[in-house]
Amino acid sequence: MPIIGNLIDLGDKPHRSFTKLAQIHGPVMSLKLGSLITVVVSSETMAKEILQKQDIVFSNLTMIDAIRACQHHEVWLTWIPVSPLWRTLRKVCNTRIFASMKVDTTQYLRRNKIQELIANVGESCPKGEAINIGQAAFDTTINLLSNTIF
């Protein structure tokens, strides 16, 4: 079963399966999910250790081919490896985008964009028009991000 690995063991309630596995194997375990080796952490103490003290060791993400093909792995904060560029981008995000004061001051922009989405859906429903939820959500997300950043 190398193709599906431990996927078959998880069943329809993976969170419960992880709990049972943790009772047998301990709070940190690796599972082969499909072709990926996945680390599962099921204890608060170990999660804190990994996320706060060993974050560099566990920070590399498995990159899908679509990300590489578009070369997003070279410029997106999500995909670039830990490096001076990554640290600079992270610092910019934390001070300019995700700072609590910035988030608070742009709350009205987010509220307006969500109200626009609801209004658009509300206009289409009585007319019986189909709504492409994926496109509407994408457009709203892009609007929210651009309003937050700029």
Protein Blocks (a to p, Z undefined) as FASTA:
>chain_A
ZZnmmmlmnommlmlmmmmmmmmnojbdcddehjbccdddfbfklmmmmmmmmmmmmmpc
cddfklmmnommmmpmklmccdfklmmmmmmmmmmmmpmklmmmmmmmmmmmmmmmmmmm
mmmmmnopacdfklmmmmmmmmmmmmmmZZ
